[in-house]
Each structure stands twice: as structure tokens, then as C-alpha cells.
């Protein structure tokens, strides 16, 4: 018996979609038939991505979103649902980091990371969930999906990015709390914890001597590619994943198994 995942008629909102994993998530969902709403502060990049998706036969919309600003979150979600329709799938992807020892972290560094990675992720999910819950009350069979993008750094401490690790550990617990509280409304909330993935942001670093040393420490001595997460993303977004709720799933090529 085969299972074919089809997202025709589904609306997916992807935050942090202007580059890296967010852009790939949008392409993967659009390629599977979903209408995607691309959200970030850099709308010029989003418009380029929309053009790519449309050229491949997909449907995409663009909204401006600053996850550190609650008013912007409310406006973006309202705009997304006006433009595309009720959001079925949220991919909560926005994230930032700084690199330094904990003793060198300033209040500004701390707020920069936490306001985006944890506070921002929480309020994006909260505002989307409020609308999902209202729809579920009208139609108990309605299913929604929230996919939080955490990190293996939320499961183990990695050097020089302690605050990032703390923020992603918070996302892990946040995911579980949402799954418990919102599951009765047909909202399945899960988290993906990627390992080292090569994107335009870090590919130059991986080419350096220090970056290569890091790669040599990985089980198969290779970073992942954004498309390596496609299968997991589509699984968690699909209605067929109705029994997967509160799961924290690593996609790290065995990194955390060491």
C-alpha cells in the first residue's frame, strides 16, 4: 500500500523564508501542491523566491513579518489569511545566532537571539493557533500542523553559541507544551532539530580550516543539504501524521548519536 502526500488546497505559512532552510521549506511545500505564504523582513528576497516558485508551477504569496514585533506578527498572519486563506500549516523557522563565549554575551546579544528564536517563535505560533482553534471549534475534524524548527543545539551544548543553545532548548519545551495544550483542537505541534546544514549563510565557514575540522568530527564527515529535510518536513505537515504530536525529531546524520 502506497501513501502519496498531496497538499492541494492547503495553505502553509513559512517564517524566515527569505533564505536558507526557510526558502527550501517553501519550495518543498509548494512543490507538493500547497499554496505557500512567504514571510520575513526582507521582502525583496521573498519576491524573488515567489517568482521561482511560480515559474515551477507553484503558488506563493509574500507578507512582511518581524517576529520580534507582536503587532507585525498579528498583521502578517491576518494578511496571509486574507491573501491566501486560512493557514493549515505553520513552519516556524525564523532564527538568528551570535558567536562568543558566555562571559562575553551582552544584554543586547541575549535579547537579539531570544527575541527571535524563542519569544518570536512563541508568539507566531500563538497567533496562528488562536485562529486554528476557532476553526476547529466550528469543525472538529479540521486538522492543522505547527512545525517548529529547533536544532540539535537545543539537545546538546555546542561551543561558542551558548545563548543559541538555550533558545533552541526553549523551543523544544515550547513544542511539547503546545502539543499538550492544543492537541485536542486537532493541532499537531512537532519540532525538527537539524544538525549542521550547509546554506548560503555558513557555506563559506565550512570551507575554512576551522569549518573543515568541525565537519571531520561528524559521523560521516559531511554537512547536510537543505533538501535533506524535505521528507521529514512533508511527513510532519501531512494529515497522515495525525498520530505524531509533541515529537522532537533530529535530522543530523547521526551527530547526536555519538
Secondary structure, DSSP 8 states (H G I E B T S, - for coil): -------TT-EEEEETTTSHHHHHHHHHHHHTT-EEEEEES-HHHHHHHHHHHHHTT-EEEEEE--TT-HHHHHHHHHHHHHHT-S--EEEE-------B-GGG--HHHHHHHHIIIIIIHHHHHHHHHHHHHHHHHH-TT--EEEEEE--GGGTS--TTBHHHHHHHHHHHHHHHHHHHHHGGGTEEEEEEEE--EE-TTTHHHHTSHHHHHHHHTSTTS--EEGGGGHHHHHHHHSGGGTT--S-EEEESTTGGG-
